[in-house]
């Protein structure tokens, strides 16, 4: 009788310990997942910021100003333009 | 004296008194047991909730707002993370030196800062939308009771070019104007939530569970082409400066899909810095302002005349002596023209001619035509403040009104309605709805308003307008055949026609196979020149030329020198 009690006690303790371990592992994995998701979000935000920066540098007003003033470019004359129909609609 | 021999003990006490006390004690004990059974066994959720509230919180995770892009994917509106500084006034007891430092970093007045910190509330914003580097400096100060919160701020790289089209968002990242409002639901996304364990000070110690991930807002691809938008903006601005005009608008439509490739209004504002805005700057005139369009309406009357079979393009119309009296009112042409064909009525823009044509039809016919073209009804693109203009019911028309409406007085429209109505001439008679977003498939066949034959004939008449003898030789675009119509309308002020004008031109190109419609409107040109053919037509020409070149549209006219003669003067 005493031995049965001991065995049951041992099982109960093992279950308790494994519950704790499982919970601990789950939390660790969750933290890691969360970290990666947050990194993904950070990268997404950085991409947005880079796009913003690109749009500012590539703004039409700025490009036109540089083209006309610094590079002395002009819009081509229709007489100089030949359109080729590549079959595009 | 020993206790056992105390005289108090020898007094006789009635037995019931001690039993009564015992009974009371037992009842008290029983009620405690009962209560504890109740709390622990039956109603334990309440207590458990209270326990969890000590350490568990459910946090909301904000979703990122979607980006707005032009048709090519160039970014027009994007959210970047910024921080807001908030405080718990009870905890935030700052030294004067610290308060000064904080105020300096935030560029705030110290007195204002102190006033906020001495408020009664539990939570108060000190300043919102601080750039991240300033926020880092503030965090380094480690001031008690001062916390930071992540927020998003919307940036618009194109600035004032796309201000009216895009609109802007408010402090809570909700759209308030323009596309930001019209598509707010798609852009906003859904916030998520997660359960965390917090310590006594409110720091997150551990994440327990993610209840719901945030759904980021969807990106939107507008139909807008930012190159064409820039071309429209810079040329409109040049025109307004040259003719000292109060305001203006330009719309570019793709005739094949109904997509709005450009929509510009002036005056405009910088949505990135909205500190000093005037009402005039905010007005999205192309969509919200109605005006009497003037002669740009004439082609529609010509079209119905041809459609009903009563007239042909060469049917003569007598316009001598250059005025027409109907009832008490007289309609004038500025030059008496004698007999004109219907085509010449359009070319020389004769009010008398078009009125006579219009009056041969019953009012209901004319009303049906205007109504089917979309006048009088808002376009319902989703913009706040959209209006439909004014088209009075035909039963209330006097003959004089029917006549004046044919040349665009007595009816009011928005620029975008007018541009859309011209689709019938570009698309051989049918009308499709407009689209603000990029379309992946061609729209289905639209509603047929006129027959293809009629549409083509009126288009040919409109080609005459830009050729020598017409009112808009300045609208010519080298290498392309252009068709269009000028408009020079008196403005109504207080019910009277004033000496102020709205100069406009609406046209399409290439006339052989139209791809684009460009509509330009200039409000109150004030340096002496005000005819549509002089003010709006040159702007149209430059915008159309730039847009066709951007899209790589093939030229359909042999190149010859552009002939600019003394134009036939626009009629009012």
Interface residues (C-beta under 8 A of the other chain):
Chain A: X27 X30 X31 X34 X37 X41 X44 X45 X48 X49 X51 X52 X54 X55 X56 X58 X59 X60 X61 X64 X75 X78 X79 X81 X83 X85
Chain B: X64 X67 X74 X75 X76 X78 X79 X80 X81 X155 X157 X158 X159 X206 X207 X208 X209 X210 X213 X216 X226 X227 X230 X234 X478 X479 X545 X549 X552 X553 X554 X555 X559
